[in-house]
Amino acid sequence: MTNQPPSRTIKKLLIGDDGTITMRFKGASQLVIAQALDIKRDADGTPVYLCLDRLIHRPFEASLRVDTDDLPFSSLNVSGCVATELSVS
């Protein structure tokens, strides 16, 4: 059994009109900024898939917790080796 640290928690996730993604993780003051290469939304306009132009996840992370008031889901699946893909499970 591997001893993996718990997944990080996203406290802020903003998607700009130009596709800029701004994210802040719990316990961190630094913002993560990336450009969305692809965004898929559900019928209500809520983002359910983001493909970013860079890696923002750590090698051991398979999911990230989401703790924001403006998103209706509590976790995102993460994958990718060149760019991070985030998707609602």
N, C-alpha and C positions, 0 to 999 in steps of 0.2 A: 504494500500500500504506500502510495506516495504522500508526502506531507506537504500539501500545497496550502499557501496562505489563502484566507478567504478572499472572495472577489471584491473589488473596489466598488464604491457606490458613487454614482453620478448624482450630484446635487443641483447642477444647472445644465440645461441643454437648450441652446437656442439655434434656430435655423434661419439665417438671413435670406432676404429675397434674392440675393446673388449666389446662394448656395454655400455661403460661409457657415461653418458649424463652429459654435463656441461652446465649450464644455468645461465644467469644473467638477473635480472629484472631491468627495468628503475628506476633510483633513488637509487639503492642499489649497494654497492661496493662488497658485499660478493657474492661468487659464490654458486650456488646450484649444488651439485653433487649427482647423483643417478646412479643405474645400471638398464639398460633396461632388463626387463624380456621377452618382446616381441616387435618386430619392424616389421611393415608392410610397404612396399614401393609400389609406383605406378610403371608403366611401365618405367618411366624415372629415377627411383631410388630415388625419393623424398620421405622422410618419411611421411606417412599419418596417422599412428597410433603408439603410444608408450605406453607401460605398464611399469611403473617404480616400483622399489622395495620399495618405501616409498611414503608417502604423501608429495607433494610439494605445493598443493593448499590449500586455505583457505575454511572453511565450506560454506561460502556464494558464492563462485566463481563457475559459470557455464561455463565461458569461459575466455580465456586469449588472449590479443592482441599480435600480433607478428610484430615486427618492425626490421627485419634484412634484409640485402641485398641478402643473399644466399637462402632464402626460398620464394616460389612463392605464399604464402597465408598470410592473414592478421589476422587470429584468429584461435584458437584451442578450441574445446570443452573439458571441463575437467569433470571427474567424478571419483568416487571411495571413499571407506571408509577405506580401509586398504592400498591400493596402488593407486597412481594417474594414470589414463588413459587419454591420450591426443589424440584427433582425429581431423582431418580436417573435417569441416562441408560441 
